[in-house]
Every structure is written in C-alpha cells, then in structure tokens.
Amino acid sequence: MNSSAVSPGRAGLLLLLTGQMLPLIDTSITNVALDAITRSLHATPTQLELIVALYGVAFAVCLAMGSKLGDNLGRRRLFMWGVALFGIASLLCGMANSISELLAARILQGAGAALIVPQILATLHVTLKGAAHARAISLYGGIGGIAFIVGQMGGGWLVSADIAGLGWRNAFFINVPICLLVLAFSARYVPETRRETPSRIDWPGTLYLALILCCLLFPMALGPEMRWPWPLRAMLLALAPLLYLMRASALKKQRRGEQPLLPPRLLKLASLRFGIAIALLFFSAWSGFMFCMALTMQTGLGMAPWQSGNSFIALGVSYFISALYAPRLIARYSIGRILLTGLGVQLCGLILLIATFWYVGLNTGTLTLVPATLLVGYGQALIVNSFYRIGMRDIGPNDAGAGSAILSTLLQSALGLGPALLGSVFLALNRHGGYIIAITGFLTLEVVMMLALAAAAIGFRHHLGRCPAAGLS
C-alpha cells in the first residue's frame, strides 16, 4: 500500500522523465568524451574502461537499496536526494584534475543514479491509471532513444565546442543546471508516495554483491595491463566463496520470511533465469559496443567528438521508433517471436557493421555507418522491450518488486561490467592488429553472444509463446 496516489500531472511527469534521462544521457556523453579525457588527464585505455565501468557497478550495487529507501522514506524525497547527489557528482567530475578524482566522482554519480531511477517507475505505477498510465510507461520505455540521441549529439558538440576552454568538462557540467531545475520544481509537482509497511534492506546481500562485482571488474580490467599480479588472481579466486556466502545469507533470510536481495526461490523460475541470460549476454554486449565504438571512431578513425556523436543518430532514432511500436507488436504476436525478430535484426546490423569496417577501413565515416546502425538500434529496442516481460513472466504480484529488483540489478551489473570484460578483448586485439582488427574482432564476438542468446530463446520458445502480451506494458 502507498500513502498517496495523487497524479503528477504533465509537469510532474516531465520532471520525472527528465530525471530518468540524466543517467541515460550521461552514459552517452561519457563515451563521446573518452578521447578528450585521454589527452587531458593522460588516461590509459584501462582507466577509460574503469571510467565507464565503475559508474555502472555503483549504479547496480545501490539500485535495490535506492528502491527500498524510496519505499520507506518517500519516493519523491529519494528522487530529489538522488538528483542532488548526481548534480554534485557531475560537478566533481568536471572539476577532476586526475583520473583517481574522476573515478571517485563517477562512483558517486552511479550511486546518485541508483537513487533516482527506481522512484520514477514506482511513482508512475502508483499515481497513474488507465490510458494515462499506458502513455507514461510508453514514454518511459522510449525515452532511452531520445536520451541516446541527445547524449551523443549534445556531448559531441559540448566537447568539440570547447566552451570557456573547458572541453570534456562541459559534458559533466551540463548536468548541474538540469539537476537544479529538477530540484526547484519537484517538491511542488511530483507527488510523494511511500509504502505503509517498511521494506527492509538486505545489507549483507548488498555488500556481497559489491564485493563480487569488484572481484570480477578489477581483475578483468587491470589484469592484462598489470600482467596478472597475485592480488588480482586472488580476487578472481574469491568469487566462488563470495557467491556461496551470498547464497547462504539469502537462504537464511528467506527461511526467516525476510526479502533477500536475490531471493533463491525466484531464481528457480525458468523465465527469470532466461531474463538473467538476456541481461548478462545482451546488456554487457551493448555497453561494450558503445565503449569500443567510441574509441574506434575517435582514436582509431580520428573523428572529432561531434562527428563520433552524430554517427549514432540513426541508431537512436530507430531505437526510439522501435520502442514506441514494440508494445503493439508484442500484443499482436508472441513475445518469443518479437525477441527473435529483435535478435535477427540486430545480428544483420552487426554483420553489416563488420563488413563496413572491413571493406572501408580507416575511411569509414558517419554516413557509411547509417545502414548498419539503423538495424542495430531497431533490433535493440525489441530486445529491451521483451526483457522485463520475459523475466517477470512467472512472478506473482506479491513478488513483483523483488523480481524487478533482480532483473534491474543484473541489468546494471552487466552494463557496468561490459566495458571491462569485453573492452579488454578489444584492447588486446588493438595492441596486436590495430583498430580495424580490434573492432571487427569485438563485433564478431558480439555476434557469437547474440547467436547464443537466440539459440537459448529458440529452446525456450514453447514457454515464451505463452507469455502474456500485457506483461509490463
């Protein structure tokens, strides 16, 4: 139950969606600014991986905590706290004079994003009904494409324009006035909602998740460059006992009737396990794709930041259009068919992208990438729209929050780990064969990952065919 169900109105909806766009735009802007950060702070490729990855890992670790705090203390309050923290962290990112300072500020940014995002969807679900709810959720699903375009174009322009000689720092400073604007009006236009019964935070589970992600992230990111010293190898070896301890802690809480971060009984559901497979394979490949493409186009092909940003406009537009129509397609056809269609379209785009880089090489330009990126973006939106519907297929209403938290946490974990895990492969190929070999090799690996996901979807298709179209639409 919630203590309030007052509609946010158009102004409140606009503020919530603006808050949602902040972390999404920031991801795109950061990728566009990577080459400028390299020159300014003398960052190594491994440090660039961490600039992207630490944000995602902090986001993932704090996500469930942010959701629970919003339930208990008020979702508008946590939304505003998150926006404030995100704005302060953005200011610190722009002021950073060393990589260590930038990395610390990026962790704060990820934590701020984790306080913002859970409050938005929960507020929309609680305060809106009927057609207004459907329109809001449609906008919520499609906003990623808009944020992507704004981040790529705006970030590229901000870095290239070099306003006041600040260069890449403007890509972070731009968040500050937006955060102040959201904070100025949220108290008036965003309704306050909360659960009437307190929701307990699984602190041990959160700690174990943070340790597991760090023990995976740092060895994979730093190992190749540091030649695998014993502390990094020890961190990898620690993964098994940490996973065991996290499961044991979750089972103990489950027996006591408490809600662990990753409930073991829900992890037994085939639909949720398949949703986890989508999160690990697709979203890690997606974030790795954006990282590797940004380095290839700016450092490898010598594009200016604005040219690199503009190269993804077609992807963002096709993603936005596909996201808007995806719910109708899912309502008309089985969700299994839509997922396989999305994978098929994206695979065609990836193969075309490999051919483009292979045959055009270092002369690859913005326009030559349009056909391939159109297909990639359209397919991605179909996959993303299928993700939660499939993962939540067999979860009852009482477990909806826990199931959504599992999928969201693993999604953000995959987004955070993608640049480190797959970026390491790209950087290794680049050291031996150059950027064209590296990007075609990375894209080939992504094709293999998507084929594996398609094979799993075909094997699971009899179950997907029964997945209700309404899902989480």
Secondary structure, 3 states (H helix, E strand, C coil): CECCCCCCHHHHHHHHHHHHHHHHHHHHHHHHHHHHHHHHHCCCHHHHHHHHHHHHHHHHHHHHHHHHHHHHHCHHHHHHHHHHHHHHHHHHHHHCCCHHHHHHHHHHHHHHHHHHHHHHHHHHHHHCCHHHHHHHHHHHHHHHHHHHHHHHHHHHHHHHHCHHHCHHHHHHHCHHHHHHHHHHHHHHHCCCCCECCCCCCCHHHHHHHHHHHHHHHHHHHHHHHHCCCHHHHHHHHCHHHHHHHHHHHHHHHHHCCCCCCCCHHHHCCHHHHHHHHHHHHHHHHHHHHHHHHHHHHHHHCCCCHHHHHHCCHHHHHHHHHHHHHHHHHHHHCCHHHHHHHHHHHHHHHHHHHHHHHHHHHHHCCCHHHHHHHHHHHHHHHHHHHHHHHHHCCCCCHHHHHHHHHHHHHHHHHHHHHHHHHHHHHHHHHHHHHCHHHHHHHHHHHHHHHHHHHHHHHHHCHHHHCCCCCCCCC
